[in-house]
């Protein structure tokens, strides 16, 4: 089926003489036959990956149609023909029928337009599966919804039947953020426009971090959609984004396909690097150690240790007076502790010791070095 056909204008006279111009006229496919022959609409399933555990957390059901036209074209044609709800209900009915075949401990995400959620055909399709556990209803539009109050009621009814709710295309506009605040979804999908090139564009990475922080505050999981390069995977692994999907991780398939072994290895490697980069071990500064009984511990900073090498006190220099003084060990950390958490613990100490160095120890309690609060703050800001 050709979606675009040239249309040539008849010659017309003017000051410049006769001239020929061409233009393209868009022709939408007629989707009404699909409703008479439902087998023309098929589904594929794209994995949604748990980046921390390198496993499939769920699948998104995606509609496919005859010819070369994409789903957006077919659903637009359905809207023009006045059968948008019927076509969406057909896709939804087929997706819900696939739920019993899901692999263990995975979910199935099904797409629903918020504007069509309350229509009779879509509600009838949802009624074919009263138990919606293991189903994520993904609201797909960021365009303004006329009646957010009614949409909240419909979403609450889905949750009462066990469904989770996801909001798609977050970050693509104010309306998407408005729906995010109103609906409080359990999953928030980060728009591809913020995912693409996030490894080289600090602005995109910062915006993704802001959306992720907001999602965490409403107890939602962030999903990075459209991961296509190793750099993008590395960027979102460093940001601590829990879920991701995209062609790099797994392409849509007619079945619930597992992750390829090379993808598992790639995700595990990125997760390990992200953990190492976010740990305080990279910020360690060497420090001298002296037994607490030693008369002249030397020039600060020094860690005063006990008989087993355990840290007992710190010998520091007062930055205001330049005089040496002894301070208690107010906080210890392990080299694998994360930077933001360690910084938070340091800054919540009593004011007198809030900016004292943090002592880093190994599993036996032996001193490995010191962590300066300034270094922790700089590292946390960079992330």
Kinemage of the C-alpha trace (Angstrom):
@kinemage 1
@onewidth
@group {chain A} dominant
@subgroup {mainchain}
@vectorlist {calphas} color= white
{ca unk a 1} P 0.000 0.000 0.000
{ca unk a 2} L 1.397 3.350 -1.021
{ca unk a 3} L 0.862 5.984 1.633
{ca unk a 4} L 2.049 8.903 -0.445
{ca unk a 5} L 1.290 9.512 -4.107
{ca unk a 6} L 2.445 12.480 -6.189
{ca unk a 7} L -0.194 14.857 -7.408
{ca unk a 8} L 0.737 17.254 -10.181
{ca unk a 9} L -0.937 20.634 -10.416
{ca unk a 10} L -2.238 21.783 -13.791
{ca unk a 11} L -0.083 24.451 -15.458
{ca unk a 12} L -1.067 27.986 -14.561
{ca unk a 13} L -0.080 31.288 -16.081
{ca unk a 14} L 1.477 34.113 -14.125
{ca unk a 15} L 4.074 36.836 -14.274
{ca unk a 16} L 6.794 34.189 -14.514
{ca unk a 17} L 5.010 32.343 -17.251
{ca unk a 18} L 3.673 28.809 -17.179
{ca unk a 19} L 5.264 26.516 -14.600
{ca unk a 20} L 4.746 23.003 -13.265
{ca unk a 21} L 4.726 22.318 -9.510
{ca unk a 22} L 4.453 19.028 -7.581
{ca unk a 23} L 3.082 18.200 -4.192
{ca unk a 24} L 2.533 15.140 -2.016
{ca unk a 25} L -0.887 14.320 -0.686
{ca unk a 26} L -1.079 11.992 2.318
{ca unk a 27} L -3.399 9.023 1.989
{ca unk a 28} L -4.258 7.167 5.132
{ca unk a 29} L -4.962 3.431 4.952
{ca unk a 30} L -8.543 2.270 5.412
{ca unk a 31} L -8.393 0.338 8.689
{ca unk a 32} L -12.048 -0.689 8.780
{ca unk a 33} L -11.432 -4.103 7.136
{ca unk a 34} L -9.249 -5.003 10.142
{ca unk a 35} L -12.319 -5.049 12.329
{ca unk a 36} L -13.906 -7.590 9.977
{ca unk a 37} L -10.719 -9.682 9.831
{ca unk a 38} L -8.997 -9.338 13.231
{ca unk a 39} L -6.132 -11.604 12.164
{ca unk a 40} L -4.719 -8.721 10.120
{ca unk a 41} L -3.717 -7.060 13.399
{ca unk a 42} L -0.818 -8.896 15.027
{ca unk a 43} L 1.259 -8.305 18.142
{ca unk a 44} L 4.956 -8.295 18.907
{ca unk a 45} L 6.516 -8.092 22.351
{ca unk a 46} L 9.534 -5.977 23.305
{ca unk a 47} L 11.382 -6.789 26.545
{ca unk a 48} L 11.605 -4.292 29.390
{ca unk a 49} L 14.909 -4.974 31.161
{ca unk a 50} L 15.798 -4.811 34.851
{ca unk a 51} L 19.204 -3.114 34.592
{ca unk a 52} L 20.348 -4.064 38.094
{ca unk a 53} L 19.702 -7.792 37.628
{ca unk a 54} L 20.187 -8.119 33.854
{ca unk a 55} L 16.893 -9.916 33.336
{ca unk a 56} L 13.566 -9.338 31.629
{ca unk a 57} L 11.164 -7.603 34.002
{ca unk a 58} L 8.294 -7.468 31.508
{ca unk a 59} L 7.228 -7.009 27.905
{ca unk a 60} L 5.425 -4.271 26.021
{ca unk a 61} L 2.769 -5.438 23.550
{ca unk a 62} L 3.047 -3.528 20.262
{ca unk a 63} L 0.526 -3.643 17.406
{ca unk a 64} L 1.594 -4.443 13.850
{ca unk a 65} L -0.441 -3.992 10.663
{ca unk a 66} L -0.332 -5.071 7.005
{ca unk a 67} L 1.912 -3.143 4.640
{ca unk a 68} L 4.656 -0.691 5.471
{ca unk a 69} L 2.622 1.855 7.425
{ca unk a 70} L 3.500 2.194 11.090
{ca unk a 71} L 1.005 1.845 13.964
{ca unk a 72} L 0.680 5.614 14.349
{ca unk a 73} L -0.627 5.877 10.785
{ca unk a 74} L -3.178 3.107 11.310
{ca unk a 75} L -4.487 4.524 14.577
{ca unk a 76} L -4.710 7.974 12.973
{ca unk a 77} L -6.718 6.430 10.139
{ca unk a 78} L -8.989 4.749 12.670
{ca unk a 79} L -9.623 8.104 14.310
{ca unk a 80} L -10.470 9.654 10.916
{ca unk a 81} L -12.852 6.774 10.193
{ca unk a 82} L -14.535 7.068 13.584
{ca unk a 83} L -13.418 3.613 14.759
{ca unk a 84} L -10.454 4.540 16.966
{ca unk a 85} L -11.946 2.918 20.075
{ca unk a 86} L -12.820 -0.270 18.161
{ca unk a 87} L -9.317 -0.666 16.732
{ca unk a 88} L -7.695 0.058 20.090
{ca unk a 89} L -10.042 -2.449 21.752
{ca unk a 90} L -9.027 -5.099 19.210
{ca unk a 91} L -5.325 -4.602 20.006
{ca unk a 92} L -6.062 -4.585 23.737
{ca unk a 93} L -8.159 -7.761 23.542
{ca unk a 94} L -5.344 -9.610 21.746
{ca unk a 95} L -2.732 -8.376 24.219
{ca unk a 96} L -4.724 -9.438 27.276
{ca unk a 97} L -5.249 -12.870 25.728
{ca unk a 98} L -1.446 -13.325 25.795
{ca unk a 99} L -1.113 -12.751 29.571
{ca unk a 100} L -1.395 -16.471 30.551
{ca unk a 101} L 1.703 -17.199 28.432
{ca unk a 102} L 3.935 -14.699 30.225
{ca unk a 103} L 7.170 -16.081 31.692
{ca unk a 104} L 7.272 -16.205 35.493
{ca unk a 105} L 7.913 -12.939 37.345
{ca unk a 106} L 7.261 -10.717 34.341
{ca unk a 107} L 4.520 -8.267 33.425
{ca unk a 108} L 2.816 -7.300 30.178
{ca unk a 109} L 2.431 -3.621 29.303
{ca unk a 110} L -0.574 -2.781 27.099
{ca unk a 111} L -1.093 0.599 25.449
{ca unk a 112} L -4.307 2.549 25.932
{ca unk a 113} L -5.094 6.118 24.908
{ca unk a 114} L -6.399 8.080 27.919
{ca unk a 115} L -9.061 9.641 25.687
{ca unk a 116} L -10.372 6.170 24.802
{ca unk a 117} L -10.004 4.450 28.156
{ca unk a 118} L -13.608 5.139 29.194
{ca unk a 119} L -15.204 4.162 25.877
{ca unk a 120} L -17.473 1.136 25.670
{ca unk a 121} L -15.276 -0.926 23.261
{ca unk a 122} L -12.116 -0.432 25.373
{ca unk a 123} L -13.968 -1.170 28.610
{ca unk a 124} L -15.416 -4.323 27.030
{ca unk a 125} L -11.917 -5.450 26.011
{ca unk a 126} L -10.634 -4.847 29.541
{ca unk a 127} L -13.581 -6.830 30.931
{ca unk a 128} L -12.374 -9.953 29.121
{ca unk a 129} L -9.750 -10.263 31.847
{ca unk a 130} L -11.218 -9.280 35.242
{ca unk a 131} L -7.929 -10.064 37.039
{ca unk a 132} L -5.408 -7.521 35.796
{ca unk a 133} L -2.502 -8.582 37.966
{ca unk a 134} L 0.733 -8.763 35.928
{ca unk a 135} L -0.761 -6.180 33.539
{ca unk a 136} L 0.593 -2.645 33.162
{ca unk a 137} L -1.871 -0.264 31.513
{ca unk a 138} L 0.290 2.255 29.691
{ca unk a 139} L -1.393 5.587 28.982
{ca unk a 140} L 0.115 6.625 25.693
{ca unk a 141} L -0.709 10.257 25.009
{ca unk a 142} L 0.863 13.425 26.354
{ca unk a 143} L -1.865 15.614 24.752
{ca unk a 144} L -4.188 17.321 27.225
{ca unk a 145} L -7.009 15.141 28.554
{ca unk a 146} L -10.311 17.063 28.776
{ca unk a 147} L -11.459 15.473 32.037
{ca unk a 148} L -8.610 14.485 34.345
{ca unk a 149} L -11.051 13.800 37.188
{ca unk a 150} L -12.865 11.157 35.112
{ca unk a 151} L -9.532 9.678 34.040
{ca unk a 152} L -8.475 9.369 37.687
{ca unk a 153} L -11.652 7.400 38.432
{ca unk a 154} L -11.003 5.046 35.507
{ca unk a 155} L -7.378 4.565 36.586
{ca unk a 156} L -8.473 3.819 40.167
{ca unk a 157} L -10.813 1.122 38.854
{ca unk a 158} L -7.925 -0.512 36.977
{ca unk a 159} L -5.757 -0.484 40.095
{ca unk a 160} L -8.576 -2.070 42.090
{ca unk a 161} L -8.440 -5.001 39.657
{ca unk a 162} L -4.685 -5.423 40.196
{ca unk a 163} L -3.282 -3.457 37.265
{ca unk a 164} L -0.304 -1.158 37.456
{ca unk a 165} L -0.432 2.150 35.589
{ca unk a 166} L 2.333 3.617 33.454
{ca unk a 167} L 2.517 7.041 31.838
{ca unk a 168} L 4.208 7.172 28.452
{ca unk a 169} L 6.109 9.999 26.735
{ca unk a 170} L 6.964 11.755 29.998
{ca unk a 171} L 9.125 14.787 29.337
{ca unk a 172} L 7.555 15.582 25.967
{ca unk a 173} L 5.526 18.504 27.260
{ca unk a 174} L 3.756 20.270 30.095
{ca unk a 175} L 0.598 18.201 29.563
{ca unk a 176} L 2.560 15.004 30.194
{ca unk a 177} L 3.929 16.402 33.449
{ca unk a 178} L 0.440 17.529 34.438
{ca unk a 179} L -0.914 14.004 33.942
{ca unk a 180} L 2.059 12.636 35.855
{ca unk a 181} L 1.197 14.775 38.858
{ca unk a 182} L -2.520 13.963 38.655
{ca unk a 183} L -2.388 10.205 38.065
{ca unk a 184} L 0.614 9.172 40.192
{ca unk a 185} L 1.535 6.179 37.974
{ca unk a 186} L 3.589 3.245 39.249
{ca unk a 187} L 5.816 3.367 36.139
{ca unk a 188} L 7.033 6.501 34.379
{ca unk a 189} L 8.387 6.109 30.856
{ca unk a 190} L 11.094 8.551 29.861
{ca unk a 191} L 10.555 9.876 26.368
{ca unk a 192} L 13.045 8.897 23.661
{ca unk a 193} L 13.765 12.599 23.103
{ca unk a 194} L 15.459 12.659 26.533
{ca unk a 195} L 17.111 9.247 26.127
{ca unk a 196} L 18.797 9.794 22.748
{ca unk a 197} L 22.328 11.084 23.203
{ca unk a 198} L 22.047 11.431 26.978
{ca unk a 199} L 25.605 10.084 27.275
{ca unk a 200} L 26.989 13.111 25.403
{ca unk a 201} L 24.414 15.783 26.283
{ca unk a 202} L 24.558 16.833 29.953
{ca unk a 203} L 21.272 18.739 29.611
{ca unk a 204} L 19.370 15.610 28.572
{ca unk a 205} L 21.028 13.646 31.361
{ca unk a 206} L 20.102 16.332 33.884
{ca unk a 207} L 16.474 16.392 32.731
{ca unk a 208} L 16.321 12.614 32.948
{ca unk a 209} L 17.689 12.834 36.471
{ca unk a 210} L 14.987 15.367 37.412
{ca unk a 211} L 12.210 13.115 36.079
{ca unk a 212} L 13.776 10.148 37.868
{ca unk a 213} L 13.901 12.043 41.146
{ca unk a 214} L 10.247 13.032 40.768
{ca unk a 215} L 9.311 9.425 39.976
{ca unk a 216} L 11.100 8.250 43.118
{ca unk a 217} L 9.215 10.804 45.211
{ca unk a 218} L 5.856 9.401 44.063
{ca unk a 219} L 7.134 5.826 44.542
{ca unk a 220} L 7.235 5.071 40.804
{ca unk a 221} L 9.783 3.229 38.698
{ca unk a 222} L 11.453 5.049 35.819
{ca unk a 223} L 11.702 3.315 32.436
{ca unk a 224} L 14.192 4.647 29.883
{ca unk a 225} L 12.592 4.033 26.487
{ca unk a 226} L 14.534 3.737 23.254
{ca unk a 227} L 18.014 2.662 24.418
{ca unk a 228} L 19.897 2.153 21.163
{ca unk a 229} L 23.602 2.646 21.956
{ca unk a 230} L 26.062 1.403 24.558
{ca unk a 231} L 26.690 4.995 25.605
{ca unk a 232} L 23.007 5.540 26.373
{ca unk a 233} L 22.911 2.304 28.361
{ca unk a 234} L 25.972 3.396 30.339
{ca unk a 235} L 24.458 6.819 31.047
{ca unk a 236} L 21.207 5.443 32.438
{ca unk a 237} L 22.999 2.721 34.378
{ca unk a 238} L 25.031 5.449 36.085
{ca unk a 239} L 21.839 7.398 36.810
{ca unk a 240} L 20.443 4.341 38.570
{ca unk a 241} L 17.417 4.019 36.264
{ca unk a 242} L 15.857 0.651 37.177
{ca unk a 243} L 14.176 -0.337 33.885
{ca unk a 244} L 14.969 0.186 30.207
{ca unk a 245} L 13.931 -0.973 26.768
{ca unk a 246} L 15.205 -0.410 23.256
{ca unk a 247} L 16.728 -2.097 20.256
{ca unk a 248} L 20.102 -2.480 21.964
{ca unk a 249} L 18.475 -4.635 24.653
{ca unk a 250} L 15.938 -6.533 22.589
{ca unk a 251} L 13.860 -5.978 19.477
{ca unk a 252} L 10.131 -6.696 19.296
{ca unk a 253} L 9.441 -10.379 18.731
{ca unk a 254} L 6.294 -12.462 18.071
{ca unk a 255} L 7.025 -14.410 21.270
{ca unk a 256} L 8.146 -13.651 24.820
{ca unk a 257} L 11.835 -13.959 23.982
{ca unk a 258} L 14.533 -14.044 26.697
{ca unk a 259} L 17.504 -11.709 26.636
{ca unk a 260} L 20.312 -12.748 24.350
{ca unk a 261} L 23.447 -13.915 26.246
{ca unk a 262} L 25.492 -11.030 24.849
{ca unk a 263} L 22.885 -8.536 26.098
{ca unk a 264} L 22.958 -10.102 29.569
{ca unk a 265} L 26.759 -9.751 29.624
{ca unk a 266} L 26.550 -6.143 28.399
{ca unk a 267} L 23.961 -5.095 31.010
{ca unk a 268} L 25.849 -6.845 33.821
{ca unk a 269} L 29.083 -5.148 32.812
{ca unk a 270} L 27.473 -1.715 32.732
{ca unk a 271} L 25.797 -2.306 36.100
{ca unk a 272} L 29.118 -3.327 37.653
{ca unk a 273} L 30.860 -0.240 36.261
{ca unk a 274} L 28.059 1.992 37.458
{ca unk a 275} L 28.306 0.567 40.973
{ca unk a 276} L 32.066 1.071 40.987
{ca unk a 277} L 31.772 4.660 39.742
{ca unk a 278} L 29.094 5.519 42.291
{ca unk a 279} L 31.026 4.014 45.221
{ca unk a 280} L 33.183 6.075 47.556
{ca unk a 281} L 36.266 3.936 46.863
{ca unk a 282} L 37.260 6.253 43.977
{ca unk a 283} L 37.361 9.231 46.384
{ca unk a 284} L 39.656 7.729 49.011
{ca unk a 285} L 42.594 9.847 50.167
{ca unk a 286} L 45.543 8.151 51.872
{ca unk a 287} L 46.139 8.981 55.536
{ca unk a 288} L 48.827 8.229 58.111
{ca unk a 289} L 47.915 6.015 61.048
{ca unk a 290} L 49.410 6.126 64.526
{ca unk a 291} L 48.618 4.202 67.654
{ca unk a 292} L 46.506 6.212 70.017
{ca unk a 293} L 49.191 5.895 72.713
{ca unk a 294} L 51.886 7.480 70.545
{ca unk a 295} L 53.116 10.767 72.034
{ca unk a 296} L 53.783 12.640 68.763
{ca unk a 297} L 51.313 11.602 66.051
{ca unk a 298} L 52.769 14.088 63.567
{ca unk a 299} L 51.230 16.564 61.150
{ca unk a 300} L 47.441 16.215 60.685
{ca unk a 301} L 45.431 14.603 59.347
{ca unk a 302} L 46.187 11.389 61.211
{ca unk a 303} L 43.955 8.495 62.229
{ca unk a 304} L 44.652 7.311 65.759
{ca unk a 305} L 44.122 3.552 65.920
{ca unk a 306} L 43.797 0.938 68.637
{ca unk a 307} L 45.665 -2.364 69.099
{ca unk a 308} L 43.706 -4.093 66.321
{ca unk a 309} L 44.056 -1.186 63.885
{ca unk a 310} L 40.546 0.062 64.610
{ca unk a 311} L 40.032 3.852 64.248
{ca unk a 312} L 39.577 5.569 67.608
{ca unk a 313} L 40.120 9.275 66.899
{ca unk a 314} L 41.269 11.813 64.329
{ca unk a 315} L 44.047 14.342 64.596
{ca unk a 316} L 42.920 17.348 62.533
{ca unk a 317} L 43.802 20.979 61.879
{ca unk a 318} L 41.234 23.653 62.673
{ca unk a 319} L 40.852 25.613 59.398
{ca unk a 320} L 40.071 28.847 61.270
{ca unk a 321} L 42.970 28.846 63.740
{ca unk a 322} L 45.438 26.473 62.109
{ca unk a 323} L 45.814 24.628 65.449
{ca unk a 324} L 45.851 20.844 65.696
{ca unk a 325} L 43.137 19.146 67.736
{ca unk a 326} L 41.792 15.665 68.390
{ca unk a 327} L 38.272 14.776 67.227
{ca unk a 328} L 36.229 11.594 67.625
{ca unk a 329} L 35.582 9.276 64.677
{ca unk a 330} L 32.031 10.443 64.003
{ca unk a 331} L 31.407 8.350 60.884
{ca unk a 332} L 32.875 5.295 59.168
{ca unk a 333} L 32.087 4.083 55.648
{ca unk a 334} L 32.893 1.051 53.515
{ca unk a 335} L 34.550 1.470 50.099
{ca unk a 336} L 31.448 0.053 48.376
{ca unk a 337} L 29.070 2.570 49.975
{ca unk a 338} L 27.415 4.920 47.490
{ca unk a 339} L 28.411 8.573 47.313
{ca unk a 340} L 24.996 10.245 47.863
{ca unk a 341} L 24.177 8.065 50.859
{ca unk a 342} L 27.549 8.668 52.478
{ca unk a 343} L 27.275 12.413 51.895
{ca unk a 344} L 23.835 12.449 53.490
{ca unk a 345} L 25.113 10.597 56.545
{ca unk a 346} L 28.051 12.999 56.822
{ca unk a 347} L 25.916 16.126 56.607
{ca unk a 348} L 23.453 14.905 59.228
{ca unk a 349} L 26.142 14.585 61.901
{ca unk a 350} L 26.205 17.057 64.801
{ca unk a 351} L 27.297 20.529 63.623
{ca unk a 352} L 30.625 20.386 65.436
{ca unk a 353} L 31.733 17.370 63.359
{ca unk a 354} L 29.647 17.792 60.186
{ca unk a 355} L 32.627 18.567 57.964
{ca unk a 356} L 35.175 16.258 59.589
{ca unk a 357} L 36.625 13.627 57.233
{ca unk a 358} L 34.836 10.275 57.034
{ca unk a 359} L 37.003 7.275 57.899
{ca unk a 360} L 36.816 4.469 55.335
{ca unk a 361} L 37.412 0.946 56.649
{ca unk a 362} L 37.428 -2.560 55.215
{ca unk a 363} L 35.314 -5.505 56.367
{ca unk a 364} L 37.683 -6.157 59.288
{ca unk a 365} L 37.518 -2.549 60.493
{ca unk a 366} L 41.027 -1.643 59.339
{ca unk a 367} L 41.519 1.910 58.052
{ca unk a 368} L 41.787 2.305 54.276
{ca unk a 369} L 41.819 6.105 54.032
{ca unk a 370} L 39.771 9.262 54.488
{ca unk a 371} L 36.830 10.725 52.574
{ca unk a 372} L 36.606 14.511 52.476
{ca unk a 373} L 33.099 15.948 52.603
{ca unk a 374} L 34.020 18.377 49.800
{ca unk a 375} L 34.949 15.458 47.525
{ca unk a 376} L 31.706 13.654 48.323
{ca unk a 377} L 29.692 16.783 47.532
{ca unk a 378} L 31.484 17.370 44.218
{ca unk a 379} L 31.024 13.736 43.167
{ca unk a 380} L 27.351 13.769 44.117
{ca unk a 381} L 26.747 16.971 42.135
{ca unk a 382} L 28.452 15.492 39.075
{ca unk a 383} L 26.000 12.620 39.115
